[in-house]
Amino acid sequence: MLPLVPAPAHLEHGDGPGFPLTGPVRILPPEAAVADGDPVAAALAELTDALAAAGASPSTAADAPEIVVEVDPEDPLQLLTRDVPPVALTSDAAALEHYRLTVEAQRIHLLAPAPVGLARGLTTLLQLVRGATESLPPLRIDDRPRYAWRGLSVDIARHFFPLPVLKEIVDLCALYKLNALHLHLTDDQGWRLELTSRPLLTERSGLTEVGGGESGYLTQADWTDLLAHATARAVTVVPEVDVPGHTHAALHAYGELTPTGQAPEPYTGTDVGFSQITVHEPATRPFLSDVFGEVARLTPGPYLHGGGDEAHVMTREDYLDVVAELGRVVERTGKMLVVWQEAGVADLPAGALVQLWASGHDMSPVLDAARRGHDVILSPGDRIYLDMKYTPEFPLGLDWAGHVDLEQSWAWDPDHYSDDLDPARIRGVEAALWTETLTTREELFTMLLPRLGAVADVAWSPQSVRSDGGYAGFTGRMAAQAPLWRSREWAFHPSDGVAWL
């Protein structure tokens, strides 16, 4: 069994000798220039390092075994350029992630219709090299993603995690072919992105977090750096500013958003649903316009997440009014709005996405939005909320959605999550990691791994392929990932039932 996560859509084993990894290897990159910042450049650099570690030395000799990487000549419009935009996570864009990888005795050939497809194929080749000893077996892989949106949401508002850690999370996403990093930047406990139009958001609310410890925030330079790192790995960053609930940090910074005009004291607890902004206050519309307008200008990706969840103290009318205003504001920025499932009841702009999270709760807002033509992202808490405890006694995490072990994250089919949800309306799958109980890099990765590999398998691999191998097949593939995690000092939970290497 090849140690590939996620499983490729089609894998065919060949006959004869494999491709040698102990000796000279000639790498032939695409004919078009591969520039810094291109996802192919980053993947090629990582592959070169892995080949060297395996014993394959770079060579220019014409008779050396070769690795050929090229854009499909039948699709000349897909050119490698220096300015690689973040990908719109749609079915049309997902088609560009298709690749074909052929391994023979003297030649490895990777072909894709676009740079993003080459990046995905190089990731597969990278996993093969890392899992091999002296050679790669002859094979052919034809691969493409099942869902266009394959994401991870990380909360950096409850506890802040700095730029270097976020870059590692991007690397982890890219390794397993996830293409969206959704960052929860604001909540009751803190505000994590510097905005020049509203400087008090970080001056007053950028240094607080759960538990009262001193925290931090991303400067605009940090944000630009993170976006460049993500783009170079074909990962689209989706920033979230959560309104109209989860807004205590904003109210603390700008008291004019409250009915009394008085700013409340900082909040460092973990309760939810007690804060709100409404359109009754004259300051609300300018605030939304400034904040979402500036975040849009700072973020080249096509999406803005507006939150919309757990606004428990609002009347239905006030809630609908604010979400409608949010939709108008985001629409004016030229971005596409993403909202949590409660906001599916509101008047949303065309193209807005609705994200299901509360497994076991009322799904009618999601279903109603889907019937009106909105696509859905599935993030069911009882499957892929990675802040849920692995087991009842696990020291980290919460358990409001139950206990989510590795098998629970893997053993489900999004197309059959709900009999009432048309599978054609499912844009994709996104895991979520909330940080009420997580304070360190080690704790963060312990909750991500190994379950994020299960999420990647669900989001990328055809259900028929996953069913053929079963959970035992998946754990065999996952077990082989551990040496890489250790080499990068990525902590992980050694889930039971896996023969970890």
C-alpha positions as CSV (number, residue, x, y, z in Angstrom):
1,M,0.0,0.0,0.0
2,L,1.4,3.4,-1.0
3,P,1.6,5.9,1.9
4,L,-0.5,8.6,0.1
5,V,-2.8,11.0,2.0
6,P,-5.2,11.8,0.5
7,A,-5.8,8.7,-1.6
8,P,-5.5,9.5,-5.4
9,A,-8.6,9.1,-7.5
10,H,-6.9,6.4,-9.7
11,L,-3.7,4.5,-9.1
12,E,-2.4,1.8,-11.4
13,H,0.6,-0.3,-10.6
14,G,3.1,-1.1,-13.3
15,D,5.6,-3.9,-13.9
16,G,9.4,-4.0,-14.0
17,P,12.0,-2.1,-12.2
18,G,11.2,1.2,-10.4
19,F,12.8,4.6,-10.5
20,P,16.1,4.7,-8.6
21,L,16.6,7.1,-5.6
22,T,20.2,6.4,-4.9
23,G,22.2,8.1,-7.6
24,P,22.1,11.0,-10.0
25,V,18.7,12.4,-11.0
26,R,18.0,15.1,-13.5
27,I,15.0,17.4,-12.8
28,L,13.4,19.1,-15.9
29,P,11.1,21.9,-14.7
30,P,8.4,23.4,-16.9
31,E,9.6,25.2,-20.0
32,A,8.1,28.5,-18.8
33,A,10.1,30.2,-16.0
34,V,9.3,29.1,-12.5
35,A,9.5,32.3,-10.4
36,D,9.6,32.8,-6.7
37,G,6.1,32.9,-5.4
38,D,4.9,30.3,-7.9
39,P,3.4,27.1,-6.2
40,V,5.5,25.0,-8.6
41,A,8.7,26.6,-7.3
42,A,8.0,25.9,-3.7
43,A,7.0,22.3,-4.4
44,L,10.1,21.7,-6.6
45,A,12.4,23.0,-3.9
46,E,10.8,20.7,-1.3
47,L,11.0,17.8,-3.7
48,T,14.7,18.5,-4.4
49,D,15.5,18.4,-0.7
50,A,13.6,15.1,-0.2
51,L,15.4,13.5,-3.1
52,A,18.8,14.6,-1.6
53,A,17.8,13.1,1.7
54,A,16.9,9.8,0.0
55,G,20.3,9.7,-1.7
56,A,19.4,11.1,-5.2
57,S,22.0,13.7,-6.2
58,P,21.1,16.4,-8.8
59,S,22.6,15.9,-12.2
60,T,22.7,17.5,-15.6
61,A,23.8,14.3,-17.4
62,A,21.6,13.5,-20.4
63,D,21.6,9.8,-19.5
64,A,20.6,10.2,-15.8
65,P,17.1,9.2,-14.7
66,E,14.9,12.2,-15.2
67,I,11.9,13.8,-13.6
68,V,9.9,15.8,-16.2
69,V,7.4,18.4,-14.9
70,E,5.3,20.2,-17.6
71,V,2.1,22.0,-18.2
72,D,-0.2,20.2,-20.6
73,P,0.7,21.4,-24.1
74,E,-2.9,20.9,-25.2
75,D,-3.9,23.8,-22.9
76,P,-1.6,26.6,-23.9
77,L,-3.6,29.3,-22.1
78,Q,-2.5,28.0,-18.7
79,L,0.8,29.6,-18.4
80,L,3.2,29.9,-15.5
81,T,3.5,33.6,-14.5
82,R,5.2,35.5,-11.7
83,D,2.0,36.8,-10.3
84,V,0.0,33.8,-9.2
85,P,-3.4,34.8,-7.8
86,P,-5.1,32.9,-5.1
87,V,-7.5,30.4,-6.5
88,A,-11.3,30.8,-6.5
89,L,-12.4,27.6,-4.9
90,T,-15.0,26.6,-7.5
91,S,-15.5,23.5,-9.7
92,D,-13.9,25.2,-12.7
93,A,-10.8,26.0,-10.7
94,A,-10.7,22.5,-9.2
95,A,-10.4,21.1,-12.7
96,L,-7.0,22.8,-12.9
97,E,-5.8,20.7,-10.0
98,H,-6.0,17.5,-12.1
99,Y,-2.6,15.9,-12.7
100,R,-1.1,12.7,-14.2
101,L,2.0,11.2,-12.6
102,T,3.8,8.3,-14.3
103,V,6.7,6.5,-12.7
104,E,9.0,4.3,-14.9
105,A,12.4,2.9,-14.6
106,Q,14.3,5.9,-16.0
107,R,11.6,8.6,-16.1
108,I,9.1,10.2,-13.9
109,H,6.6,12.4,-15.8
110,L,4.2,14.8,-14.2
111,L,1.7,16.5,-16.4
112,A,-1.1,19.0,-15.4
113,P,-3.3,21.6,-17.1
114,A,-2.1,24.4,-14.8
115,P,0.6,25.3,-12.2
116,V,-1.8,24.4,-9.3
117,G,-2.2,20.9,-10.8
118,L,1.6,20.5,-11.0
119,A,1.8,21.6,-7.3
120,R,-0.7,19.0,-6.3
121,G,1.2,16.3,-8.3
122,L,4.5,17.3,-6.8
123,T,3.0,16.9,-3.4
124,T,2.1,13.3,-4.3
125,L,5.6,12.7,-5.6
126,L,7.0,14.2,-2.5
127,Q,5.1,11.8,-0.3
128,L,6.2,8.9,-2.4
129,V,9.9,9.9,-2.1
130,R,9.7,10.3,1.6
131,G,8.0,6.9,2.0
132,A,10.5,5.0,-0.2
133,T,13.9,3.5,0.5
134,E,16.0,2.8,-2.7
135,S,13.4,3.3,-5.5
136,L,9.9,4.3,-6.4
137,P,7.6,1.5,-7.8
138,P,6.4,1.8,-11.4
139,L,2.9,3.3,-11.4
140,R,0.5,5.8,-13.0
141,I,-1.7,8.1,-11.0
142,D,-4.6,10.1,-12.5
143,D,-5.9,12.4,-9.8
144,R,-8.2,15.3,-9.2
145,P,-10.1,16.6,-6.2
146,R,-13.6,15.5,-5.2
147,Y,-14.6,18.9,-3.8
148,A,-13.4,22.3,-4.9
149,W,-13.2,23.8,-1.3
150,R,-11.0,21.8,1.0
151,G,-10.2,23.9,4.0
152,L,-9.1,24.3,7.6
153,S,-10.4,27.1,9.8
154,V,-8.2,28.2,12.7
155,D,-9.3,30.5,15.5
156,I,-6.5,32.9,16.5
157,A,-8.8,35.2,18.4
158,R,-9.4,33.2,21.6
159,H,-5.6,32.5,21.7
160,F,-3.2,34.2,19.3
161,F,-0.7,32.2,17.2
162,P,2.0,34.2,15.5
163,L,3.1,34.4,11.9
164,P,5.7,31.5,12.0
165,V,3.1,29.1,13.4
166,L,0.6,30.2,10.8
167,K,3.1,29.6,8.0
168,E,3.6,26.0,9.3
169,I,-0.2,25.5,9.2
170,V,-0.1,26.6,5.6
171,D,2.6,24.1,4.9
172,L,0.6,21.4,6.6
173,C,-2.5,22.3,4.5
174,A,-0.5,22.2,1.2
175,L,1.1,18.8,2.2
176,Y,-2.4,17.2,2.2
177,K,-3.8,19.1,-0.7
178,L,-6.1,21.4,1.4
179,N,-6.5,24.7,-0.5
180,A,-8.2,27.0,2.0
181,L,-7.0,28.4,5.3
182,H,-9.9,30.2,7.0
183,L,-8.6,32.4,9.8
184,H,-11.0,33.5,12.5
185,L,-9.5,36.9,13.2
186,T,-12.0,38.5,15.6
187,D,-14.1,37.4,18.6
188,D,-15.2,38.6,22.0
189,Q,-11.7,38.1,23.4
190,G,-9.5,39.8,20.9
191,W,-8.9,41.4,17.5
192,R,-6.0,39.9,15.4
193,L,-5.5,42.0,12.3
194,E,-4.1,45.6,12.2
195,L,-6.4,48.0,10.3
196,T,-5.3,51.6,9.6
197,S,-8.9,52.7,9.3
198,R,-9.7,51.4,12.8
199,P,-6.4,51.4,14.7
200,L,-8.1,51.0,18.2
201,L,-9.1,47.5,17.2
202,T,-5.6,46.2,17.8
203,E,-4.4,49.0,20.1
204,R,-7.1,48.1,22.6
205,S,-8.2,44.6,21.7
206,G,-5.1,43.1,20.1
207,L,-3.4,42.3,23.4
208,T,-6.2,40.4,25.2
209,E,-7.1,36.7,25.0
210,V,-8.9,33.9,26.9
211,G,-7.5,33.7,30.5
212,G,-6.2,37.2,30.5
213,G,-2.7,36.7,29.3
214,E,-0.9,39.2,27.1
215,S,-1.6,38.3,23.4
216,G,-0.8,39.8,20.1
217,Y,-2.0,40.5,16.5
218,L,-0.8,40.4,12.9
219,T,0.5,43.6,11.5
220,Q,-0.3,44.4,7.9
221,A,3.3,43.4,7.0
222,D,2.7,40.0,8.7
223,W,-0.6,39.6,6.8
224,T,1.1,40.3,3.4
225,D,3.9,37.9,4.3
226,L,1.4,35.2,5.3
227,L,-0.6,35.7,2.1
228,A,2.5,35.4,-0.1
229,H,3.5,32.2,1.7
230,A,0.1,30.7,1.2
231,T,-0.2,31.7,-2.5
232,A,3.2,30.1,-3.1
233,R,1.7,26.8,-1.9
234,A,-1.7,27.1,-3.7
235,V,-3.6,27.9,-0.5
236,T,-6.2,30.6,-0.5
237,V,-6.5,32.6,2.8
238,V,-10.1,33.4,3.8
239,P,-10.2,36.1,6.5
240,E,-13.1,36.1,9.0
241,V,-14.4,39.1,10.8
242,D,-17.3,37.7,12.9
243,V,-20.4,39.9,13.1
244,P,-23.0,40.7,14.5
245,G,-22.3,38.4,17.5
246,H,-18.8,37.6,18.8
247,T,-18.1,41.3,18.7
248,H,-17.1,42.2,22.3
249,A,-13.6,43.1,21.3
250,A,-14.9,45.5,18.7
251,L,-17.2,47.1,21.2
252,H,-14.3,47.5,23.7
253,A,-12.3,49.3,21.0
254,Y,-15.2,51.5,19.7
255,G,-17.8,52.2,22.3
256,E,-20.0,54.1,19.8
257,L,-21.0,50.7,18.5
258,T,-23.0,50.1,21.8
259,P,-26.4,51.5,22.6
260,T,-25.0,53.6,25.5
261,G,-21.9,54.7,23.6
262,Q,-19.7,53.3,26.4
263,A,-17.0,50.8,25.8
264,P,-17.2,47.6,27.9
265,E,-14.3,46.2,29.8
266,P,-12.2,43.5,28.0
267,Y,-13.6,40.0,28.1
268,T,-11.4,37.0,28.7
269,G,-13.8,34.2,29.3
270,T,-15.2,31.5,27.0
271,D,-19.0,32.1,27.0
272,V,-20.6,32.9,23.6
273,G,-23.7,34.6,22.3
274,F,-23.8,37.7,24.6
275,S,-22.5,40.4,22.3
276,Q,-24.1,42.2,19.4
277,I,-23.9,45.1,17.0
278,T,-27.1,46.4,15.3
279,V,-27.9,48.9,12.6
280,H,-29.7,51.1,15.2
281,E,-26.4,52.7,16.2
282,P,-25.2,55.3,13.6
283,A,-21.6,54.0,13.9
284,T,-22.4,50.5,12.7
285,R,-22.6,51.0,9.0
286,P,-19.4,53.1,8.7
287,F,-17.7,50.5,10.9
288,L,-18.7,47.6,8.7
289,S,-17.7,49.5,5.6
290,D,-14.3,50.5,6.9
291,V,-13.4,47.1,8.3
292,F,-14.6,44.8,5.5
293,G,-13.4,47.3,2.9
294,E,-9.9,47.4,4.3
295,V,-9.7,43.6,4.8
296,A,-10.8,43.2,1.2
297,R,-8.0,45.6,0.0
298,L,-5.4,43.7,2.1
299,T,-6.5,40.3,0.8
300,P,-6.2,39.3,-2.9
301,G,-8.3,36.2,-2.4
302,P,-11.9,36.2,-3.6
303,Y,-13.6,35.5,-0.2
304,L,-14.5,37.3,3.0
305,H,-16.1,35.4,5.9
306,G,-18.6,37.5,7.8
307,G,-19.4,35.1,10.7
308,G,-23.1,35.4,11.6
309,D,-23.1,32.7,14.2
310,E,-24.4,32.6,17.8
311,A,-26.0,36.0,18.0
312,H,-28.2,34.8,20.8
313,V,-29.2,38.2,22.3
314,M,-30.5,39.7,19.1
315,T,-34.0,39.9,17.8
316,R,-34.6,38.2,14.5
317,E,-35.4,41.5,12.8
318,D,-32.2,43.1,14.1
319,Y,-30.2,40.1,13.1
320,L,-31.6,40.0,9.5
321,D,-31.0,43.7,9.1
322,V,-27.3,43.5,10.1
323,V,-26.6,40.4,7.9
324,A,-28.3,42.1,5.0
325,E,-26.1,45.2,5.5
326,L,-23.0,42.9,5.8
327,G,-23.9,41.3,2.4
328,R,-24.2,44.7,0.8
329,V,-20.9,45.9,2.2
330,V,-19.0,42.7,1.1
331,E,-20.7,42.9,-2.3
332,R,-19.3,46.4,-2.8
333,T,-15.8,45.2,-2.2
334,G,-16.1,42.7,-5.1
335,K,-15.5,39.7,-2.8
336,M,-17.8,36.7,-2.2
337,L,-19.4,36.4,1.2
338,V,-19.1,33.3,3.4
339,V,-21.3,33.0,6.5
340,W,-22.0,30.4,9.2
341,Q,-25.2,28.4,9.0
342,E,-27.5,30.7,11.1
343,A,-27.1,33.4,8.4
344,G,-28.7,31.2,5.8
345,V,-32.0,32.7,6.8
346,A,-31.0,36.2,5.7
347,D,-31.0,37.9,2.3
348,L,-27.6,37.0,1.1
349,P,-25.8,38.3,-2.1
350,A,-25.6,36.1,-5.1
351,G,-22.7,33.6,-4.8
352,A,-22.6,33.7,-1.0
353,L,-21.6,30.5,0.7
354,V,-23.2,29.1,3.8
355,Q,-21.0,27.0,6.2
356,L,-22.7,24.3,8.3
357,W,-21.1,23.8,11.7
358,A,-23.6,22.8,14.4
359,S,-24.2,19.1,13.9
360,G,-27.5,18.1,15.5
361,H,-28.8,21.7,15.4
362,D,-31.5,23.1,13.1
363,M,-30.3,22.7,9.5
364,S,-33.2,24.6,8.0
365,P,-31.2,27.8,7.4
366,V,-28.6,25.8,5.4
367,L,-31.2,23.9,3.5
368,D,-33.2,27.0,2.7
369,A,-30.1,28.8,1.5
370,A,-29.2,25.8,-0.7
371,R,-32.6,25.8,-2.3
372,R,-32.2,29.5,-3.1
373,G,-29.0,28.6,-5.0
374,H,-26.2,29.1,-2.4
375,D,-23.5,26.5,-2.1
376,V,-22.7,24.9,1.2
377,I,-19.4,24.2,3.0
378,L,-19.7,21.2,5.4
379,S,-17.9,21.6,8.8
380,P,-20.0,19.3,11.1
381,G,-18.8,19.6,14.7
382,D,-19.2,15.9,15.4
383,R,-17.0,15.0,12.5
384,I,-14.4,17.6,11.8
385,Y,-14.3,20.1,14.7
386,L,-10.7,19.3,15.6
387,D,-11.0,21.1,19.0
388,M,-13.2,18.3,20.2
389,K,-11.5,15.9,22.6
390,Y,-10.2,12.7,21.1
391,T,-11.5,10.7,24.1
392,P,-13.3,11.7,27.3
393,E,-10.1,11.8,29.3
394,F,-8.1,13.8,26.7
395,P,-6.6,16.9,28.4
396,L,-7.2,19.3,25.6
397,G,-10.3,20.5,23.8
398,L,-14.0,20.6,24.4
399,D,-16.8,18.1,24.0
400,W,-20.0,19.9,23.2
401,A,-20.2,18.0,19.9
402,G,-19.0,14.7,21.4
403,H,-15.6,13.0,21.2
404,V,-14.0,13.0,17.8
405,D,-11.4,10.4,17.2
406,L,-9.5,9.7,14.0
407,E,-12.1,7.3,12.7
408,Q,-15.0,9.7,13.4
409,S,-13.3,12.3,11.3
410,W,-12.7,9.9,8.4
411,A,-15.8,7.6,8.3
412,W,-18.5,9.8,6.7
413,D,-19.6,10.8,3.2
414,P,-20.4,14.5,2.7
415,D,-22.7,13.8,-0.2
416,H,-24.9,11.8,2.2
417,Y,-24.5,14.0,5.3
418,S,-28.2,15.0,4.9
419,D,-30.9,13.5,2.8
420,D,-32.4,16.9,2.3
421,L,-29.2,18.6,1.0
422,D,-28.6,18.3,-2.8
423,P,-25.0,17.0,-3.2
424,A,-24.6,19.4,-6.2
425,R,-24.8,22.3,-3.7
426,I,-21.9,21.0,-1.6
427,R,-18.9,23.2,-2.5
428,G,-16.6,21.4,-0.1
429,V,-15.4,20.4,3.4
430,E,-13.6,22.4,6.0
431,A,-12.3,21.3,9.4
432,A,-12.3,23.8,12.2
433,L,-10.0,24.3,15.2
434,W,-11.1,26.6,18.0
435,T,-8.6,27.6,20.6
436,E,-10.4,28.2,23.9
437,T,-8.2,25.5,25.5
438,L,-5.1,25.7,23.2
439,T,-2.3,28.0,24.0
440,T,0.9,26.6,22.4
441,R,2.2,25.4,19.0
442,E,2.5,21.9,20.4
443,E,-1.1,21.8,21.6
444,L,-2.3,23.2,18.2
445,F,-0.6,20.5,16.2
446,T,-1.6,17.8,18.7
447,M,-5.2,18.6,17.9
448,L,-4.7,18.9,14.1
449,L,-2.8,15.7,13.7
450,P,-3.6,13.0,12.7
451,R,-7.2,14.1,12.2
452,L,-6.5,16.7,9.5
453,G,-5.3,13.8,7.3
454,A,-8.7,12.3,7.6
455,V,-10.3,15.5,6.6
456,A,-8.0,15.7,3.5
457,D,-9.0,12.2,2.5
458,V,-12.7,13.0,2.8
459,A,-12.4,16.2,0.9
460,W,-10.1,15.1,-2.0
461,S,-10.6,11.3,-2.5
462,P,-13.5,9.7,-4.3
463,Q,-15.8,7.9,-1.9
464,S,-15.5,4.7,-3.9
465,V,-11.7,4.7,-3.5
466,R,-12.0,5.4,0.3
467,S,-14.6,2.6,0.6
468,D,-12.4,0.1,-1.2
469,G,-9.5,0.6,1.2
470,G,-11.7,1.0,4.2
471,Y,-10.6,2.5,7.5
472,A,-7.8,-0.1,7.8
473,G,-6.4,1.0,4.5
474,F,-6.5,4.6,5.6
475,T,-4.7,4.0,8.9
476,G,-2.0,2.2,7.0
477,R,-1.5,5.3,4.8
478,M,-1.6,7.6,7.9
479,A,0.9,5.6,9.9
480,A,3.6,6.4,7.3
481,Q,3.1,10.1,7.8
482,A,4.5,10.1,11.4
483,P,8.2,10.3,10.5
484,L,7.7,13.5,8.5
485,W,5.7,15.0,11.4
486,R,8.5,14.2,13.8
487,S,11.1,15.6,11.4
488,R,9.3,18.9,11.5
489,E,8.6,18.8,15.2
490,W,4.9,18.7,14.6
491,A,3.3,17.2,17.6
492,F,0.5,14.6,17.0
493,H,-1.8,12.4,19.0
494,P,-0.9,8.7,18.4
495,S,-4.5,7.5,17.9
496,D,-5.2,3.9,18.9
497,G,-5.6,1.4,16.2
498,V,-2.8,2.9,14.0
499,A,0.5,1.1,13.6
500,W,2.5,4.3,13.7
501,L,6.0,4.2,12.1
